[in-house]
Amino acid sequence: MKKVMFAVIALALVAAIATPALAVTAEFKGQYRVRGYYDSSRLLLDASDNSHAWMDMRFRLQTTFVINDSMSVVTRFDALDQRRFGTSDADNKYQTLDFDRAWMKIKTGYGLFEFGRMSGAQFGTTFMDDETERDRLKYTLPMGDFTVIAIFEKNVERDSLTYPAPDYSDSDTATYWLAGVYKSEPLVGGILLGYTNNKSMSDIAFSTHPYDQNFWTIDPYFTAKFDAFTVQGEAFWRTGKAMEFDRKVYSGVNKGLEDVDFDAWAWNLEGQYAYGPVSFQIGYAWMGGQGSDPKATKVKTLGTLGGDWDKLWILTTTENDDLYAGLGGPGVGNISGYGMTGQNGAKVFYFGIGYKPFDNLALNFVYGNAKAEAPLSDKWSKDYGSEYDFSVAYQINPNLQYKAIAAYLDAGDFWQFGDSSVKLTNNYSLFHEIVMSF
């Protein structure tokens, strides 16, 4: 696999060298945003009812250095990302500057080659997406309506690490992706296959019970449009070894432990209909829960619906840190928070209506009801609750947008965690944002 990878890189470099050099030009784009938040009671407990309100900001700049028609280098950095108003430079909780992406692009007659740190964890619809940075070697080959994508992705690297001792040589993690995407006028669809080989927890320095992990990811999606009606769907399945305790050198500390397999999946189906300035949507999302069996030898949940899938502001968004990581208490979080809540799975039904009285003004209302699929305790209720969201998006001019959200969660009994004597309170959340782009 590595020999093939290096051969591909060599081919791309030869093609790049053969291209005549021109003067370098720079292209800039970015944005500056200011956001405000208010949560009435993120703990959802009547006895601990306390509100939170704050504002934050972010400046983002992406620069493309165009060397010639075939070669370019793209960089991006964020400044003051999530820096809350009123915090000092001495507060290390908020990064002042994050240079998060830099990668080269080489266009050839054999496809597009990209090498470096770039966007990852996105495919198909926004369901199960969680955009972040990934270190990749990426190849894209368009063939008419069909596109092939191949990616080598390094997730963890501990080669030659000398601390903690000893000198590790292969405690790393890599993922190999292969995707095919078809795009036509009425139909867009594709499938992503991934194989992850994880050795980052295979040594005693990194895990009390060292294990290997290798698994497959299968992610098909489609979007079909028929006049005013659009339907889309996506599924996500992970299968393979979650924890394999087979290294003889650690047979003592791993004695009696059974291997753990992945058998986790989720899916989403959504329909949309537009009639003039009015639009409607209805959908359902499902994700398996881990269940209450303490002796289970399968990982049955993906733990999140995806950080980019923000159908419900309180129950599924990741834009509000207090709800993402702390809804219901520290370490609990909402369904998309990778915290305890996501381990219970989800069944989310939602519908909404939108209205655009003008081209630059959009009003939307969404109702959602969510339940746990298989709670970690059989004493817990499955009812996450019902949520009502109203949002306004106003494009003041081509470079300036204002957005506001008002959301209300009628909290379900899940948040009692099996104690019926706990008195819950509902939460309403307000959000507004102004973004200047260039």
C-alpha positions as CSV (number, residue, x, y, z in Angstrom):
1,M,0.0,0.0,0.0
2,K,2.8,2.4,0.9
3,K,4.7,1.7,-2.3
4,V,1.6,2.5,-4.4
5,M,1.1,5.7,-2.4
6,F,4.7,6.9,-3.0
7,A,4.4,6.1,-6.7
8,V,1.3,8.2,-6.9
9,I,3.1,11.1,-5.2
10,A,6.0,10.8,-7.6
11,L,3.7,10.9,-10.6
12,A,2.0,14.1,-9.3
13,L,5.4,15.8,-8.7
14,V,6.6,14.9,-12.2
15,A,3.5,16.4,-13.7
16,A,3.9,19.5,-11.6
17,I,7.5,20.0,-12.6
18,A,6.6,19.7,-16.2
19,T,4.2,22.7,-15.9
20,P,5.7,26.1,-16.8
21,A,6.1,28.5,-13.8
22,L,4.2,31.8,-13.6
23,A,4.2,34.6,-11.1
24,V,2.5,33.8,-7.8
25,T,-0.8,35.5,-7.1
26,A,-2.7,35.4,-3.8
27,E,-6.5,35.1,-3.4
28,F,-8.1,35.8,0.0
29,K,-11.5,35.0,1.5
30,G,-12.7,34.9,5.1
31,Q,-15.1,36.2,7.6
32,Y,-15.4,37.8,11.0
33,R,-18.3,36.9,13.3
34,V,-19.8,37.8,16.6
35,R,-22.3,35.5,18.4
36,G,-24.5,35.8,21.4
37,Y,-26.0,33.0,23.6
38,Y,-28.5,32.7,26.4
39,D,-29.6,29.4,28.1
40,S,-32.2,29.5,30.8
41,S,-31.4,26.2,32.4
42,R,-29.0,23.8,30.7
43,L,-29.0,21.4,33.7
44,L,-32.8,20.9,33.3
45,L,-33.0,20.7,37.1
46,D,-35.6,22.8,39.0
47,A,-33.4,22.7,42.1
48,S,-30.3,24.0,40.2
49,D,-32.1,26.4,37.9
50,N,-29.5,28.9,36.7
51,S,-29.1,30.8,33.4
52,H,-26.0,31.4,31.3
53,A,-25.4,34.3,28.9
54,W,-22.2,35.2,26.9
55,M,-20.8,36.4,23.6
56,D,-17.9,35.1,21.5
57,M,-16.1,35.9,18.3
58,R,-13.9,34.5,15.5
59,F,-11.8,35.9,12.6
60,R,-11.1,33.4,9.8
61,L,-8.8,33.9,6.8
62,Q,-8.2,31.5,4.0
63,T,-5.4,32.3,1.5
64,T,-4.8,30.5,-1.9
65,F,-1.4,31.1,-3.4
66,V,-1.8,30.4,-7.1
67,I,1.5,29.4,-8.7
68,N,0.1,28.6,-12.1
69,D,-2.9,27.0,-13.6
70,S,-1.9,23.6,-12.3
71,M,-0.4,24.3,-8.8
72,S,-1.5,26.2,-5.7
73,V,-1.1,26.2,-2.0
74,V,-4.1,26.8,0.3
75,T,-3.7,28.0,4.0
76,R,-6.2,28.9,6.6
77,F,-6.1,30.2,10.2
78,D,-8.6,31.2,12.9
79,A,-7.9,34.0,15.3
80,L,-9.9,34.5,18.6
81,D,-11.9,31.4,17.9
82,Q,-14.7,31.1,20.5
83,R,-12.9,33.8,22.5
84,R,-15.6,35.1,24.9
85,F,-16.1,38.8,25.3
86,G,-14.5,39.8,28.6
87,T,-11.8,37.2,28.7
88,S,-8.1,38.2,29.0
89,D,-5.2,37.1,26.9
90,A,-4.0,35.2,30.0
91,D,-7.0,32.9,29.8
92,N,-5.5,29.9,28.1
93,K,-8.9,28.3,27.6
94,Y,-9.4,30.2,24.4
95,Q,-6.7,30.0,21.6
96,T,-5.6,33.3,20.3
97,L,-4.4,32.0,17.0
98,D,-4.9,28.6,15.3
99,F,-3.2,28.0,12.0
100,D,-5.2,24.9,11.2
101,R,-4.9,24.1,7.5
102,A,-2.3,24.1,4.8
103,W,-2.2,21.9,1.7
104,M,-1.0,21.8,-1.9
105,K,-3.2,21.2,-5.0
106,I,-1.7,19.8,-8.2
107,K,-4.0,19.6,-11.2
108,T,-2.9,17.1,-13.9
109,G,-4.5,15.4,-16.9
110,Y,-4.8,12.3,-14.6
111,G,-6.8,14.0,-11.9
112,L,-6.3,16.3,-8.9
113,F,-3.7,15.6,-6.2
114,E,-3.9,17.2,-2.8
115,F,-1.3,16.8,0.0
116,G,-1.4,18.3,3.5
117,R,-3.7,19.3,6.3
118,M,-7.2,19.9,5.0
119,S,-10.9,19.5,5.7
120,G,-12.1,16.0,6.6
121,A,-15.0,14.0,8.2
122,Q,-17.5,15.2,5.6
123,F,-19.3,13.1,2.9
124,G,-22.7,13.1,1.4
125,T,-25.3,15.1,3.4
126,T,-24.5,16.7,6.7
127,F,-25.8,13.7,8.6
128,M,-22.9,12.1,10.6
129,D,-20.5,14.8,9.4
130,D,-18.2,16.5,11.8
131,E,-15.9,18.8,9.8
132,T,-12.4,19.0,11.2
133,E,-8.8,19.0,10.1
134,R,-7.2,15.8,8.7
135,D,-3.7,15.1,7.5
136,R,-4.2,13.5,4.1
137,L,-2.9,12.5,0.7
138,K,-6.0,12.8,-1.6
139,Y,-6.6,12.0,-5.2
140,T,-9.7,13.0,-7.2
141,L,-10.5,11.8,-10.7
142,P,-13.7,13.2,-12.5
143,M,-15.1,11.0,-15.2
144,G,-18.1,12.7,-16.7
145,D,-21.0,12.4,-14.2
146,F,-18.9,10.1,-12.0
147,T,-16.0,11.0,-9.6
148,V,-13.6,8.7,-7.9
149,I,-11.9,9.8,-4.7
150,A,-9.0,8.0,-2.9
151,I,-7.5,9.2,0.4
152,F,-4.7,8.1,2.7
153,E,-5.3,9.7,6.1
154,K,-2.9,9.7,9.1
155,N,-4.9,10.1,12.3
156,V,-2.3,9.4,15.0
157,E,1.5,9.3,14.7
158,R,3.8,8.1,17.5
159,D,6.7,6.8,15.4
160,S,10.1,7.5,17.0
161,L,8.3,8.8,20.1
162,T,10.8,8.6,23.0
163,Y,8.5,9.7,25.9
164,P,7.1,7.9,27.6
165,A,9.7,5.2,27.1
166,P,10.5,3.1,25.2
167,D,11.2,4.2,21.6
168,Y,7.9,3.4,19.8
169,S,8.1,2.5,16.2
170,D,4.5,1.7,15.0
171,S,2.0,3.0,17.5
172,D,0.0,5.0,15.0
173,T,-3.4,5.1,13.3
174,A,-4.2,5.4,9.6
175,T,-7.4,5.3,7.6
176,Y,-7.7,4.4,3.9
177,W,-10.8,5.9,2.1
178,L,-12.3,5.1,-1.3
179,A,-15.4,6.9,-2.6
180,G,-17.5,7.0,-5.7
181,V,-19.9,9.9,-6.4
182,Y,-22.4,10.2,-9.2
183,K,-24.0,13.6,-10.1
184,S,-26.7,14.2,-12.6
185,E,-29.6,16.7,-12.9
186,P,-32.2,14.8,-10.8
187,L,-29.9,12.5,-8.8
188,V,-26.8,12.8,-6.7
189,G,-25.5,9.7,-4.8
190,G,-22.4,8.0,-3.7
191,I,-20.7,5.6,-1.3
192,L,-17.7,5.9,0.9
193,L,-15.7,3.0,2.1
194,G,-13.0,3.3,4.8
195,Y,-10.6,1.0,6.6
196,T,-9.0,2.2,9.9
197,N,-6.0,0.5,11.4
198,N,-5.5,1.8,14.9
199,K,-2.4,0.9,16.9
200,S,-2.3,4.0,19.0
201,M,-3.6,2.1,22.1
202,S,-1.5,-1.0,21.6
203,D,1.2,-0.2,24.2
204,I,1.0,-0.1,27.9
205,A,2.0,3.6,28.1
206,F,-1.2,4.6,26.4
207,S,-3.7,2.1,27.8
208,T,-4.2,0.1,31.0
209,H,-5.3,-2.8,28.9
210,P,-3.5,-2.3,25.5
211,Y,-5.5,-3.3,22.4
212,D,-5.5,-3.1,18.6
213,Q,-8.4,-1.7,16.7
214,N,-9.3,-2.2,13.0
215,F,-12.7,-1.5,11.5
216,W,-14.6,-0.7,8.3
217,T,-16.8,2.3,7.7
218,I,-19.6,2.2,5.0
219,D,-21.4,5.4,4.2
220,P,-23.9,5.5,1.3
221,Y,-26.1,8.6,0.5
222,F,-28.4,10.0,-2.1
223,T,-30.3,13.1,-3.0
224,A,-33.1,13.0,-5.6
225,K,-35.0,16.1,-6.9
226,F,-38.4,15.8,-8.7
227,D,-39.6,19.3,-9.6
228,A,-40.6,20.9,-6.2
229,F,-40.0,17.7,-4.2
230,T,-36.6,16.6,-2.9
231,V,-35.8,13.5,-0.9
232,Q,-32.4,12.6,0.6
233,G,-31.0,9.8,2.8
234,E,-27.8,8.6,4.3
235,A,-26.7,5.6,6.3
236,F,-23.5,5.1,8.3
237,W,-22.3,1.7,9.5
238,R,-19.1,0.7,11.4
239,T,-18.0,-2.9,11.7
240,G,-14.9,-4.7,12.8
241,K,-12.7,-4.8,15.9
242,A,-13.2,-2.1,18.5
243,M,-10.8,-3.7,21.0
244,E,-8.6,-6.7,20.2
245,F,-6.6,-8.0,23.2
246,D,-4.4,-10.5,21.4
247,R,-0.8,-9.2,21.9
248,K,1.1,-11.9,23.8
249,V,3.4,-9.4,25.5
250,Y,0.4,-8.0,27.4
251,S,-1.4,-11.3,28.1
252,G,-1.0,-10.8,31.8
253,V,-2.8,-7.5,32.1
254,N,-5.4,-8.5,29.5
255,K,-6.1,-11.9,31.0
256,G,-9.8,-12.8,30.9
257,L,-10.8,-9.9,28.6
258,E,-13.0,-10.6,25.6
259,D,-12.5,-8.8,22.3
260,V,-15.1,-6.1,21.5
261,D,-16.6,-5.7,18.1
262,F,-18.1,-2.8,16.3
263,D,-21.7,-3.2,15.1
264,A,-22.9,0.4,15.1
265,W,-25.1,2.1,12.6
266,A,-27.3,5.1,12.0
267,W,-29.5,6.5,9.2
268,N,-31.5,9.5,8.2
269,L,-34.3,10.0,5.7
270,E,-35.7,13.4,4.8
271,G,-38.2,14.9,2.4
272,Q,-38.6,18.5,1.3
273,Y,-41.3,20.3,-0.7
274,A,-41.1,23.9,-2.0
275,Y,-44.2,25.8,-3.2
276,G,-43.3,29.4,-4.1
277,P,-41.9,31.2,-1.0
278,V,-43.1,28.4,1.3
279,S,-41.2,25.2,2.0
280,F,-41.8,22.1,4.1
281,Q,-39.6,19.4,5.5
282,I,-40.2,16.1,7.3
283,G,-37.6,13.6,8.4
284,Y,-36.5,10.8,10.8
285,A,-33.1,10.0,12.1
286,W,-32.1,6.8,13.9
287,M,-28.9,5.8,15.8
288,G,-28.4,2.6,17.8
289,G,-27.8,2.8,21.5
290,Q,-25.4,0.8,23.6
291,G,-28.0,-0.7,25.9
292,S,-27.9,-1.8,29.5
293,D,-25.9,-5.1,29.3
294,P,-22.7,-4.5,31.2
295,K,-21.2,-7.7,29.6
296,A,-21.8,-6.6,26.0
297,T,-18.9,-7.4,23.7
298,K,-20.2,-5.1,20.9
299,V,-20.1,-1.4,20.4
300,K,-23.6,-0.7,19.2
301,T,-23.6,3.1,19.0
302,L,-21.8,5.7,17.1
303,G,-22.3,8.1,20.0
304,T,-23.3,11.2,17.8
305,L,-25.5,12.2,14.9
306,G,-22.7,14.3,13.6
307,G,-21.5,17.8,14.6
308,D,-22.7,19.3,11.4
309,W,-26.2,17.9,11.6
310,D,-28.0,20.7,13.5
311,K,-31.7,20.1,13.0
312,L,-32.5,21.0,16.6
313,W,-30.7,23.8,18.3
314,I,-30.8,22.3,21.9
315,L,-30.8,18.6,21.3
316,T,-28.4,18.2,18.3
317,T,-26.4,21.4,17.8
318,T,-22.6,21.6,18.5
319,E,-22.5,25.4,18.0
320,N,-23.4,26.0,21.7
321,D,-20.7,24.5,23.9
322,D,-22.8,24.6,27.0
323,L,-25.5,22.4,25.4
324,Y,-23.1,20.3,23.3
325,A,-21.0,19.2,26.4
326,G,-23.2,20.1,29.4
327,L,-26.9,19.7,28.7
328,G,-28.3,17.8,31.7
329,G,-24.9,18.2,33.5
330,P,-21.2,18.1,32.9
331,G,-20.2,15.1,30.8
332,V,-23.8,14.4,29.8
333,G,-24.3,16.7,26.8
334,N,-26.8,16.6,24.0
335,I,-27.3,13.8,21.4
336,S,-24.4,15.0,19.2
337,G,-22.0,15.8,22.0
338,Y,-20.0,12.5,22.1
339,G,-20.9,12.5,25.8
340,M,-23.0,10.1,27.8
341,T,-26.3,11.0,26.1
342,G,-25.1,9.9,22.6
343,Q,-24.3,6.4,24.0
344,N,-28.0,5.9,24.5
345,G,-28.8,6.2,20.8
346,A,-31.5,8.3,19.3
347,K,-34.8,8.2,17.4
348,V,-35.6,11.7,16.2
349,F,-38.7,12.7,14.3
350,Y,-38.9,16.3,13.0
351,F,-40.9,18.5,10.6
352,G,-40.6,22.1,9.7
353,I,-42.0,24.9,7.6
354,G,-40.1,27.8,6.0
355,Y,-41.1,31.1,4.5
356,K,-39.1,33.5,2.4
357,P,-41.1,36.8,2.0
358,F,-38.0,38.3,0.3
359,D,-34.9,36.9,-1.4
360,N,-32.8,38.1,1.5
361,L,-35.0,37.0,4.4
362,A,-35.8,33.5,5.5
363,L,-38.1,32.4,8.4
364,N,-38.1,28.8,9.7
365,F,-39.9,26.8,12.3
366,V,-38.9,23.2,13.2
367,Y,-40.5,20.8,15.7
368,G,-38.7,17.7,16.8
369,N,-39.3,14.8,19.2
370,A,-36.4,12.7,20.3
371,K,-36.1,9.4,22.3
372,A,-33.2,7.2,23.3
373,E,-32.9,4.0,21.3
374,A,-31.4,1.7,24.0
375,P,-30.5,3.5,27.3
376,L,-27.4,2.6,29.3
377,S,-29.8,1.7,32.2
378,D,-33.1,-0.1,31.9
379,K,-34.3,2.2,34.7
380,W,-34.0,5.3,32.6
381,S,-36.8,6.8,30.5
382,K,-36.3,6.9,26.8
383,D,-37.9,10.3,26.4
384,Y,-35.4,13.1,25.6
385,G,-38.3,15.5,25.1
386,S,-39.9,17.8,22.4
387,E,-38.2,20.8,21.0
388,Y,-39.6,23.9,19.2
389,D,-37.2,26.1,17.2
390,F,-37.8,29.4,15.3
391,S,-35.0,31.0,13.3
392,V,-34.5,34.1,11.2
393,A,-31.8,34.6,8.6
394,Y,-31.5,38.1,7.1
395,Q,-28.9,38.8,4.3
396,I,-28.4,42.5,5.0
397,N,-26.1,42.8,1.9
398,P,-23.9,40.4,0.0
399,N,-21.2,40.5,2.6
400,L,-23.2,40.9,5.8
401,Q,-25.7,38.4,7.4
402,Y,-27.7,38.3,10.6
403,K,-29.1,35.2,12.1
404,A,-31.2,34.6,15.2
405,I,-32.6,31.4,16.8
406,A,-35.1,31.0,19.7
407,A,-35.5,27.4,20.9
408,Y,-37.5,25.7,23.6
409,L,-37.1,22.2,25.0
410,D,-39.9,20.5,26.8
411,A,-37.6,18.1,28.7
412,G,-38.5,14.4,28.8
413,D,-38.0,12.1,31.8
414,F,-34.7,10.8,30.4
415,W,-33.0,13.7,32.2
416,Q,-34.1,12.3,35.6
417,F,-31.8,9.3,35.0
418,G,-34.2,6.9,36.7
419,D,-35.0,9.0,39.8
420,S,-38.7,10.0,39.5
421,S,-38.4,12.3,42.5
422,V,-36.2,14.7,40.5
423,K,-38.1,17.7,39.4
424,L,-37.2,18.9,35.9
425,T,-37.4,22.3,34.4
426,N,-37.5,23.1,30.7
427,N,-34.9,25.1,28.9
428,Y,-35.1,27.9,26.4
429,S,-32.2,29.0,24.4
430,L,-31.6,32.2,22.4
431,F,-28.8,32.7,19.9
432,H,-27.9,35.5,17.5
433,E,-25.0,36.0,15.1
434,I,-23.7,38.6,12.7
435,V,-21.2,37.6,10.1
436,M,-19.2,39.8,7.8
437,S,-17.6,37.9,4.9
438,F,-15.2,38.9,2.2
